[in-house]
Amino acid sequence: MASKRILNVGLVGGGAGAFIANPHQKAIHMDGTRRVVAAALCPDPEQGMKEGAEWPYPIKPYPSYDAMLEDQKNLPKEERLDYVVVVTPNFVHFDPAFKFVKAGIPVMCEKPLTLTYEEALKLKAAVDESKTPFAVAHTYVGHWSSWFARFIITSGLIGEVRWADSSYLQGWLASRLEDSGSVQASWRVNPKTSGKSLCGGDIGTHALMQLRFLTGLNVTKVSAHLENFVKGRLLDDHFTAYCELNNGGKALVRASQICIGHKNDLSIEVAGTKGLLKWKQEDSEAVTICLPNQPDRTYYRGAVSANDGFLKDLPDWVTSSEIKIPSGHCEAFHDAYARLHRSFEADVRAYNDGQPFSCDGSKYANVEDGRIGMAFIEAAVESSSKQGAWTDMI
């Protein structure tokens, strides 16, 4: 039986006001079975140690992630890190993730997986060799409704997928926010710290992951246009990719960060031969099904019944084991992150106990999903440079 010792988690990044570390911390602590105990918070060692000493709860601060890794061999087994979470900008994803994986320590890494496709290949090879649990923090696949939508589609309840439209629209970069001193904007618009694509890498990869997770299908080729509407930017702030799927269907993956009024508007519609499914991140408790000549059906977490005329038999998690609070008490962003960490925890515990673990992409994005995301960006950038010519995925 797996040990129920509370798992020790380390943060790489998260200092200097980094936004994404906050939801990860809430998610890590949500179940009481995981806790953040250590962190290498900043590239500036002095600042990192100072912030660590002033952290809202007790942690062991380190001047660098190399120092945090090196210290593990000096600690008693029960005090060592069970996994680390990499919450740095894109250009500092590969090195810490690679080093911890090579040391046999599981990693959850923010998306996109790496800065370059070459780094993604090297990191995937390291994970495959070490056989270490690895997750990519694609938040939105952690929603109960994402799992439910995936179940509906992959069970064939709306038939064979013909078409999907997956989009992520934001408006926060509609002006040159990077000129105002915004740290979040500044590193994203810089190719050296963001990579080949701003909008595609930052949120287009979320739209791609949602498409792939819900349908179980892969993109085989793309015809893409990467555009920048805000003058002076070196990278795209508007991203459109027409895609061919491996079942012969088609899809549109689009993202924009210049659409004023949109906040975190990730949504997807999947059209099958029998019906259509709708899902929206900003209404993430619901999944809507449209069938021919019938009223639309909207299913809510905690209020789903088997054999209702559309659904058939249901797995336990749909109706009970993944229902942590009653329907009407809304789950949201932090709960999605918690579901990722909860699922990852199960694989980490199995790994620690020398037991088999799946890490198969059915509950959270894995390193291969991360590699595919980077391959998608690579293909889209190449296609756009050739005026949208069809380009094969690597």
Number of C-alpha atoms within 10 A of each C-alpha: 7 12 10 9 10 12 22 19 22 26 26 27 24 24 24 13 10 16 12 15 21 14 16 23 20 16 23 26 15 18 13 10 14 22 19 23 18 21 28 28 29 24 17 12 16 13 15 23 21 16 19 23 15 12 14 8 9 12 17 15 25 24 20 22 26 15 12 21 21 13 12 15 10 10 11 8 10 11 12 20 20 22 25 25 28 28 25 23 21 24 18 18 23 19 14 21 27 21 17 21 24 17 14 18 24 29 28 23 27 22 27 30 31 28 24 20 22 12 18 25 19 14 25 21 15 18 24 15 11 15 16 23 27 27 29 24 26 25 24 27 26 25 25 26 26 24 19 20 24 20 18 22 22 18 14 14 19 21 16 19 25 16 20 23 20 25 25 27 25 22 17 18 18 16 14 17 15 17 10 9 10 11 14 14 17 16 18 21 24 17 16 12 16 24 23 23 26 28 30 33 27 19 25 30 27 26 26 27 24 25 26 17 24 24 21 16 15 18 22 16 23 30 23 28 22 26 18 18 14 16 8 8 16 15 22 22 26 24 28 23 27 20 26 21 20 13 13 11 17 18 23 22 26 26 30 29 27 20 16 14 12 15 14 16 18 25 20 22 19 24 22 20 14 14 17 23 24 18 23 22 20 14 15 22 23 20 21 16 23 17 16 9 6 8 9 13 13 14 17 18 26 19 12 16 13 13 10 9 6 12 13 13 9 15 11 10 12 20 15 13 9 13 16 12 12 11 14 11 11 13 20 17 16 20 21 23 26 23 24 27 26 21 17 26 20 15 21 25 21 18 21 16 12 10 12 11 16 13 21 14 16 15 20 26 25 24 26 22 24 28 24 22 25 30 20 27 25 20 22 32 24 21 22 21 13 14 12 19 16 19 21 19 19 13
